[in-house]
């Protein structure tokens, strides 16, 4: 029996819908080529639909007939299709951000699990305002004072998601990120904020120490958004210099989940993480 739909970004709903259609197709013993024959399209289009590109209602109904879906699955899948067509409201919080960040900002408060790995920078959801401003001053071309003010205000507003105890947040940070800014007036309060955050029941911070040496995926920043939908889905945001890439392909997401487990194993436990943070702060 399917669970009631949570309020999720339309792009996420499309991924859930595609995963649901792939599940129904497999259960019916049909191939993508069979679905393509019913819709009069290519197998590649079916692959795109199942990876989250969306589908028209008339096409959806044809596939549900092919898969002999029961009434419950038909109703749930149609609900997914309807929700996936909703557009972001004008003035929504995510519209304050650059286009490539808007889905990320929408997913932060709606996911069930949030896993973030950062190699050289403290994750945005954990940053102090002074750290944000120091980071913004490094941008080229330089930002104006007004732009930096807006940047800090918007990023601080995002941090409210950490107050939702129904969500679980994990952050793995390479120790190098604790030494990137040499100004102790900026970095020491930032590190002490990390110490305070470790006391939250739904937020987990772990440091990969220098003593860990080389480990899998170091320097490869990404975030995993986990959704307990039916079927459950994970969407990866991979950071890039001038934007980011969203990954929802099942094979690639599985690779990132494996990478996460490896990096989590390389990181210290909570007690040692707190000790490292306090020692670095004391040295400043």
C-alpha positions in Angstrom: 0.0 0.0 0.0 1.4 3.4 -1.0 2.0 6.2 1.5 0.5 9.7 1.2 2.5 12.0 -1.0 4.8 14.4 0.7 5.2 17.9 -0.7 8.3 17.4 -2.9 9.8 19.4 -5.7 8.3 18.6 -9.1 11.7 17.4 -10.4 11.9 14.9 -7.5 8.3 13.8 -8.2 9.3 13.1 -11.8 12.1 10.8 -10.6 9.8 9.0 -8.2 7.3 8.6 -11.1 9.9 7.2 -13.4 11.1 4.8 -10.8 7.5 3.7 -10.1 6.9 3.1 -13.9 10.1 1.0 -14.1 9.0 -1.0 -11.1 5.5 -1.7 -12.7 7.2 -2.6 -16.0 9.5 -5.1 -14.3 6.6 -6.6 -12.3 4.7 -7.1 -15.6 7.6 -8.8 -17.2 7.7 -6.1 -20.0 10.8 -4.5 -21.6 11.4 -0.9 -22.5 11.0 -1.9 -26.1 7.5 -3.2 -25.3 6.6 0.2 -23.7 8.1 2.0 -26.7 5.9 0.0 -29.1 2.7 1.0 -27.2 3.7 4.7 -27.2 5.0 4.6 -30.8 8.4 6.1 -29.6 12.0 5.0 -29.2 13.3 2.8 -26.4 15.5 5.8 -25.5 12.4 7.9 -24.7 11.2 5.2 -22.3 14.6 5.2 -20.6 14.4 9.0 -20.2 10.8 8.7 -18.8 12.0 6.1 -16.2 15.0 8.3 -15.3 12.7 11.3 -14.5 12.0 13.3 -17.7 8.3 13.3 -17.1 5.3 11.9 -19.1 2.0 13.1 -20.5 -1.2 11.6 -18.9 -2.4 10.0 -22.1 1.0 8.2 -22.4 0.9 7.3 -18.7 -2.5 5.6 -19.0 -1.3 3.6 -22.0 1.6 2.3 -20.0 -0.6 1.5 -17.0 -2.8 -0.6 -19.3 0.2 -2.4 -20.7 1.5 -3.2 -17.2 -2.0 -4.3 -16.0 -1.5 -2.0 -13.0 -4.0 -2.5 -10.1 -6.3 0.4 -9.0 -4.1 1.5 -6.1 -1.0 1.7 -8.3 -3.0 3.5 -11.0 -4.2 6.1 -8.6 -0.8 6.6 -6.9 1.0 6.9 -10.3 -1.5 9.4 -11.6 -1.1 11.5 -8.5 2.7 11.4 -9.0 2.2 12.6 -12.6 -0.1 15.4 -11.5 2.3 16.6 -8.8 5.2 16.5 -11.1 3.7 19.1 -13.4 3.4 21.8 -10.7 5.7 24.8 -11.3 7.6 26.6 -8.6 5.5 29.5 -7.3 6.7 33.0 -8.1 8.5 34.4 -5.2 9.4 31.0 -3.7 12.4 30.9 -1.5 14.5 28.9 -4.0 14.0 31.6 -6.6 16.5 33.8 -4.6 19.3 31.5 -5.8 21.0 30.9 -9.2 19.1 28.6 -11.5 21.4 25.6 -11.0 20.9 25.8 -7.2 17.1 26.0 -7.0 16.4 22.3 -7.1 19.1 21.8 -4.4 17.4 24.5 -2.2 14.0 22.9 -2.8 15.3 19.5 -1.8 17.0 20.5 1.4 13.7 20.9 3.4 11.9 18.1 1.7 14.3 15.2 1.9 14.4 12.6 4.6 18.1 12.1 4.6 20.9 14.5 3.7 24.5 13.3 3.3 27.2 15.9 2.4 30.9 15.5 1.8 33.2 18.6 1.6 36.9 18.5 1.2 38.1 22.1 1.5 35.1 24.2 2.6 32.7 24.0 5.6 29.3 22.9 4.3 26.9 25.9 3.6 24.3 24.7 6.1 26.9 24.8 8.9 28.7 28.1 8.1 28.8 31.2 10.3 28.0 34.5 8.7 31.6 35.7 8.9 32.8 32.6 7.2 30.2 33.1 4.4 31.4 36.6 3.9 35.0 35.6 3.8 34.2 33.0 1.2 32.2 35.5 -0.9 35.1 37.9 -0.9 37.2 35.3 -2.8 34.9 35.3 -5.8 36.1 36.6 -9.1 35.0 39.0 -10.4 34.5 40.5 -7.0 31.0 40.9 -5.5 29.7 44.2 -4.4 28.9 44.9 -0.7 25.2 44.6 -1.5 25.7 41.3 -3.3 27.7 39.9 -0.3 25.0 41.0 2.1 22.3 39.2 0.0 24.5 36.1 -0.4 25.0 35.8 3.4 21.3 36.6 4.2 20.0 33.9 1.8 22.5 31.3 2.9 21.7 31.9 6.6 18.0 31.5 5.8 18.7 28.0 4.4 20.0 26.8 7.7 16.5 26.7 9.2 16.1 23.2 7.7 18.4 21.9 10.5 15.6 22.6 13.0 13.4 19.8 11.5 14.1 16.8 13.7 12.2 14.6 11.3 15.1 15.0 8.9 18.6 13.4 9.3 21.7 15.4 8.3 25.2 13.9 8.0 28.3 16.0 7.1 31.7 14.5 6.4 34.4 17.2 6.3 38.0 16.7 5.4 40.3 18.2 8.1 41.8 20.4 5.4 38.6 22.5 5.4 39.4 23.6 9.0 42.7 25.2 7.9 41.6 26.8 4.7 41.1 30.2 6.3 44.0 31.4 8.5 42.2 34.3 10.2 41.4 32.9 13.6 38.8 35.6 14.1 36.8 33.9 11.3 37.8 30.3 11.6 37.7 29.8 15.4 34.0 30.8 15.8 33.3 28.6 12.8 34.9 25.6 14.3 33.1 26.2 17.6 29.8 26.3 15.8 30.6 22.8 14.4 31.2 21.6 18.0 27.9 23.0 19.0 26.1 21.4 16.1 27.4 18.0 17.1 25.0 18.2 20.1 21.9 18.3 17.9 20.2 14.9 17.7 19.5 15.0 14.0 22.8 16.5 12.8 26.0 14.4 12.6 29.4 15.9 11.8 32.4 13.8 11.2 36.0 14.8 10.4 38.3 12.8 8.1 41.7 13.5 9.8 45.0 14.1 8.0 46.1 10.8 9.6 43.7 8.9 7.4 45.9 9.5 4.4 44.5 9.0 0.9 40.9 7.7 0.8 38.2 7.1 -1.8 36.7 10.2 -3.4 38.7 12.8 -1.5 38.3 16.3 -3.0 35.1 15.2 -4.8 32.3 17.3 -3.2 28.7 16.1 -3.4 25.4 15.8 -1.5 23.0 12.9 -1.4 19.3 13.7 -0.9 17.4 10.6 0.2 13.6 10.5 -0.1 11.4 7.8 1.6 8.9 7.8 -1.2 7.3 4.8 -2.9 9.6 3.7 -4.5 12.4 5.3 -2.4 14.8 7.5 -4.5 18.2 9.2 -4.0 19.3 12.2 -5.9 22.9 13.3 -6.0 24.2 16.9 -6.4 27.8 16.9 -7.6 29.5 20.3 -7.2 31.4 21.9 -10.0 33.3 25.1 -10.4 30.6 26.9 -12.4 27.5 25.0 -11.4 26.6 21.5 -10.5 25.2 18.2 -11.8 22.2 16.4 -10.6 22.4 12.6 -10.7 19.4 10.3 -10.4 20.5 7.4 -12.5 20.1 4.3 -10.3 23.5 2.8 -11.1 25.4 6.1 -10.5 23.5 6.9 -7.3 24.4 3.4 -6.0 28.0 4.2 -6.7 27.8 7.4 -4.7 26.1 5.6 -1.8 29.0 3.2 -1.8 31.4 6.1 -1.9 29.6 7.7 1.1 30.0 4.5 3.1 33.8 4.4 2.3 34.2 8.0 3.3 32.2 7.6 6.5 34.5 4.7 7.4 37.6 6.9 6.8 36.1 9.6 9.1 36.6 9.7 12.9 33.8 8.9 15.3 32.0 11.6 17.2 34.3 11.7 20.2 37.5 12.0 18.2 35.8 14.5 15.8 34.9 16.8 18.7 38.5 16.5 20.1 40.0 17.4 16.7 37.7 20.4 16.4 38.5 21.7 19.9 42.3 21.2 19.3 42.2 23.1 16.0 40.2 25.9 17.6 42.6 26.1 20.5 45.5 26.4 18.2 44.1 29.6 16.7 
